[in-house]
Amino acid sequence: PFILKKTVVRDHPIKHIVILGFGGVGNHLMLFPAIQFIRREMPEVHLHVVAASTPCAELLKEGCKVDSVSVCNLSAPRKWSKYISILNHLKILNPDVIIGAAGLDPVFISILSFQSGASFRIGANWRGRGFLFTHDINLDGLEYEAFQNLKLAARLFDISFQELPHEPQLLLNEALLMEGGKWKLSLNLNQKGILVGIHPGSGHTQKWKRWELKRFVDLAQLLKTKCSCDYVFFLGPDEMDLREALLNFNVSARLIVSNDRSILQAASCIAQCQLFIANDSGLRQVAVSLGVPSIGIFGPTSTEKNFLGN
């Protein structure tokens, strides 16, 4: 009863909006439509995103042109000192509005947002747990995540957003595109053939998402022999074990894009592919955001929440 549900944000002076990111690369890419929507509606506002990792921050700086980005893992901390550190960081940002991305713990984020001093606090009030949000949305987690984030952003203005594009779009600069082109030339592949990118990983903490590695290798060889396609395996920074396994399967080292590239450099290489095949992973979301046709291999995770084919 002590919390006043605010009217629409557009009617109040707003200078700083902070968006709290969640999860990995794919989750942050699925923030892009919401960020672009806010930019369109409030071009003068200072927009800051708290990203969960450095690669996520790099994508946001390149793809969304946000005003500023910081890095902080916002999973609910087990230590009080970490909570205080996160809270102090938000207070320094001095937000008028905080938006918690879909997937964040509503209890933790609503309390954190309230204590930061933000006048408007927007999040997913899952099962009534986001009790300190001033604007909330009831999300069931089964919709495409970019659409969920767009719903949260639209809650700023209480307007319809059904016609807005909710596909993440990553536009690389010319230097990155040239770098990707040089990389492809260095492979000495059949330039007339189709180049298929394959990501058999899913990060070291989500190995349960993965299709069996040998099946990826068999698929690559089948594409080579039956369809005359060239292929390249992409690996994330914490998937060195897969590199060794691929070499044991007689995959040439030159056909493995290893973890010495930044996420943007990896994206520049993915942009050179005509098809991308992967587990439910951040790199597949990168391919989707670049407009590269993709095939996602899903097991225990939700296709409704995480899959957008093109």
FENQUI-V753174 format. One record per run of one state. SS is the DSSP state (a for helix, b for strand, c for the rest). FROM is the first residue (numbers start at 1). TO is the last residue. If there is no record, write none. Layout:
ss from to
SS FROM TO
SS FROM TO
//
This chain:
ss from to
c 1 8
a 9 11
c 12 15
b 16 20
c 21 24
a 25 29
c 30 31
a 32 41
c 42 45
b 46 51
c 52 53
a 54 63
c 64 67
b 68 71
c 72 79
a 80 93
c 94 96
b 97 100
c 101 105
a 106 116
c 117 119
b 120 124
c 125 125
a 126 128
c 129 134
b 135 137
c 138 144
a 145 154
c 155 173
a 174 186
c 187 194
b 195 199
c 200 206
a 207 209
c 210 212
a 213 227
c 228 229
b 230 234
c 235 239
a 240 248
c 249 252
a 253 255
b 256 257
c 258 262
a 263 270
c 271 274
b 275 279
c 280 281
a 282 289
c 290 293
b 294 297
c 298 302
a 303 306
c 307 310
//
